[in-house]
């Protein structure tokens, strides 16, 4: 690595760290509170054997528990492993891309990731998604390197990376399935000229890596096997209730991704179309230089969609966060290829560098426009609702919560508040209180027995404020009886 490249990489990491430290201690949202109260605070023995919910990102919960035990309980300590894995993932994306994309485009790609709204958001989210990005990226790097120059250490590292990714969250299996599919197809076509740079296709060591990853994954989940099946079955069945059914539709996921570009206003369709065009050019460019790398990422998305649809699982956009590094590598490689093509068309080779520099500035400015949104509001504003109640509550008033808001309110913010489990509970509170304050969130997912209470709140209570956050669909609502 040349000195200028090392300095540029260090500078990007400093920018990335600054972008993630700012706001790291902002208020927690539902899933983070669930992780803290149900798993991080639990005894170690209980944590290692508890897979009652897919919300337990097992490896992340262990990491967060270690950090909280060392540094004390706080939002930033709970999120610290996510931030560190986010920073480390940038280095891996650079390592993956500097060969096929080139040194400068690889640095451009991680600069965009450093200031990417989505990457920063997940790096400040006490969940395992940046860990998934790290482990899947490391496994992909080792897969390609192991096929180019097979070695026992490389493939042992591959097996460990697969197991770590799977222990972080089982959705990693969607991505690693593309590894197996690409390897299988490449092995069948190993005599093709395009696969000549991959002598590992004729070696036994890749099989060792795959088997090791599978065995370690099985051993780690052996104490959890029955709970894993129950949790997966519960998720599959939940699609038949309330609004969860719409999340089985891939178009809902596409809508969520597109709506995240709302900060561009009327220019959003133009920005999306232009970005997709450049990404497509970049994918073709990378394919010519590293076909197996591109095949892994290109096949991983439809493969994951197919498995999710087959299992009747909800299709969360975050399942595809592991592809973000490749998307930005394609964007960077496509920008360079497009600038080169324009320079040749104009018969002005010296024009390529200024055009590329302009492309870097435009893409960086667009990323910053989106990034600003990350700091304007918390992920989910429970703190704001509690402040409003504290400011307006009078003697004799009672505060409560309904639905999914009850989990964070009762277990984290205000354990002393009563919880409304049904309509009768709400009527009982109204009978003994001067006024009743009610906090709700995720109103579409209220349990059936709480429907009557929520209907009464909407009809007979005053909506004090809707507190939006950066979490899609996570608006917190505060009501007060009239």
URDALIN-V825615 format. One record per residue. RES is the residue in one small letter. PSI is psi in whole degrees, 0 to 359 (NA if undefined). Layout:
BEGIN
RES,PSI
RES,PSI
END
This chain:
BEGIN
x,130
x,157
x,319
x,324
x,319
x,320
x,319
x,319
x,316
x,319
x,318
x,319
x,326
x,316
x,315
x,318
x,317
x,318
x,334
x,335
x,322
x,120
x,5
x,336
x,16
x,167
x,146
x,153
x,179
x,304
x,324
x,318
x,320
x,315
x,316
x,309
x,326
x,329
x,308
x,322
x,348
x,154
x,150
x,316
x,321
x,319
x,318
x,344
x,15
x,106
x,44
x,346
x,145
x,351
x,345
x,97
x,90
x,307
x,321
x,319
x,321
x,317
x,314
x,322
x,318
x,318
x,314
x,321
x,330
x,317
x,354
x,160
x,123
x,166
x,317
x,324
x,320
x,327
x,352
x,316
x,322
x,319
x,315
x,319
x,326
x,315
x,316
x,327
x,331
x,319
x,321
x,319
x,319
x,316
x,322
x,320
x,340
x,335
x,295
x,326
x,329
x,157
x,309
x,312
x,325
x,320
x,321
x,318
x,315
x,338
x,316
x,322
x,323
x,327
x,19
x,129
x,313
x,318
x,319
x,318
x,312
x,334
x,344
x,25
x,119
x,62
x,177
x,14
x,323
x,330
x,318
x,317
x,318
x,308
x,322
x,324
x,317
x,317
x,321
x,317
x,315
x,326
x,309
x,316
x,322
x,330
x,335
x,317
x,81
x,133
x,150
x,321
x,318
x,315
x,336
x,318
x,323
x,313
x,319
x,321
x,318
x,313
x,318
x,319
x,316
x,326
x,336
x,311
x,139
x,343
x,344
x,335
x,329
x,318
x,317
x,339
x,326
x,328
x,310
x,319
x,314
x,317
x,316
x,315
x,319
x,323
x,320
x,329
x,26
x,344
x,353
x,147
x,324
x,341
x,10
x,326
x,3
x,73
x,342
x,343
x,343
x,16
x,156
x,340
x,327
x,321
x,322
x,317
x,315
x,315
x,318
x,315
x,318
x,317
x,315
x,321
x,316
x,318
x,319
x,327
x,2
x,316
x,350
x,3
x,310
x,320
x,323
x,313
x,318
x,319
x,318
x,319
x,321
x,318
x,318
x,319
x,335
x,345
x,341
x,357
x,145
x,215
x,359
x,333
x,326
x,340
x,352
x,344
x,120
x,333
x,332
x,320
x,316
x,319
x,318
x,319
x,315
x,321
x,339
x,348
x,13
x,337
x,340
x,353
x,224
x,345
x,355
x,312
x,322
x,315
x,317
x,315
x,315
x,318
x,317
x,322
x,312
x,320
x,319
x,317
x,318
x,321
x,319
x,319
x,314
x,326
x,320
x,336
x,331
x,78
x,324
x,322
x,312
x,320
x,320
x,311
x,320
x,321
x,337
x,326
x,305
x,330
x,316
x,316
x,316
x,317
x,317
x,318
x,321
x,322
x,0
x,38
x,156
x,142
x,90
x,138
x,329
x,344
x,339
x,10
x,333
x,344
x,358
x,323
x,316
x,321
x,316
x,329
x,319
x,319
x,317
x,314
x,322
x,322
x,314
x,316
x,319
x,318
x,320
x,320
x,317
x,319
x,319
x,323
x,323
x,0
x,42
x,81
x,328
x,349
x,342
x,314
x,313
x,323
x,318
x,318
x,320
x,321
x,320
x,315
x,317
x,313
x,321
x,319
x,319
x,320
x,319
x,326
x,317
x,323
x,326
x,324
x,330
x,333
x,352
x,329
x,157
x,173
x,316
x,124
x,63
x,322
x,320
x,320
x,319
x,324
x,319
x,319
x,315
x,324
x,329
x,354
x,135
x,163
x,134
x,350
x,151
x,136
x,141
x,185
x,157
x,145
x,215
x,343
x,337
x,327
x,302
x,325
x,311
x,326
x,347
x,305
x,305
x,78
x,339
x,347
x,144
x,155
x,134
x,111
x,339
x,180
x,325
x,323
x,320
x,318
x,323
x,322
x,318
x,327
x,332
x,359
x,152
x,309
x,154
x,129
x,133
x,129
x,131
x,160
x,151
x,53
x,338
x,349
x,28
x,139
x,150
x,321
x,346
x,357
x,314
x,321
x,317
x,322
x,318
x,319
x,314
x,327
x,324
x,355
x,157
x,131
x,106
x,313
x,146
x,122
x,103
x,154
x,183
x,347
x,120
x,127
x,9
x,21
x,131
x,131
x,139
x,123
x,156
x,133
x,146
x,NA
END
